[in-house]
Amino acid sequence: MYYPSYFYGFDMTYLVLVVPVLLLAFAAQIRVKTTYSKFARVPTSRAVTGAQAAQRILLYYGISDVRFEVAGRALGEHYDPRRKVIRLSQEIANSSSIAAVAIACHEAGHAAQHAQGYAPIKIRDGLMPVCRIGSMLGLPLAIGGVIFSLQPLIWIGLLLYALVAVFQLVTLPLEFNASSRALLVMDEVGMLGDEERSGAKKVLTAAALTYVASLAVTLANLLRMFLRFNNSGRRR
């Protein structure tokens, strides 16, 4: 049976499935920016900078082969496992704010994951090449299957695109674990006071929610494409 997905020319699947999660993603982005802005203005009582805090995380885990480089912008911080480099913006590296310390320590948490061979990293790295293909070819293949009435091509395209969601799903425990490692070490070495730790946790939680929202957007788009392309195949 064919279930119509349009109402007076409007794509109802987009309205019902995609719009709500897009609003969720937008809200997550607003939250991370407002939370960061709030705690970027609150200095830590220990006056430790983001770079110094990240270095303490590395020392705690006995990591001595990770370098630091300057990233282009704030909230663009990341750990590059291939080059063993933590890239921090000047705003994060040189600031002693709660937000700067939290973000820098989170990236050091990723370095610790790689150093210890954290299992989800191996799974994610194994999926990465296929997921890149899926993100580039999944949707075009599915559309091509509809145009040329090739149902198997539709399913191949949807399967490739689904791998993007799998990749994002595997990424979630990495992000939460990196934050947990950062908070644990900050407690162990007495890097932050109680109220400061609460602020750092809020910063990291807000950042993690953006990954959850991105996964929700991908899943909503995947379901929408499945419904539309499946209906297209049945009409033919």
Buried (B, 14 or more C-beta within 10 A) or exposed (E): EEEEBEEEEEBBBBEBBBEEBBEBBEEBBEBBEEBBEBBBEEBBEBEBBBBBBBBBBBEBBEBEEBEBEEBEEBBEBEBBBEEBBBBBBBBBBBBBBBBBBBBBBBBBBBBBBBBEEBEBBEBBEEBEEBBEEBBEBBBEBBBBBBEEEBBEBBBBBBEBBBBBBBBBBBBBBBBBBBBBBBBBBBEEBEBBEEEBBEBBBBBBBBBBBBBBBBBBBBBBBBBBBBBBBBBBBEEE
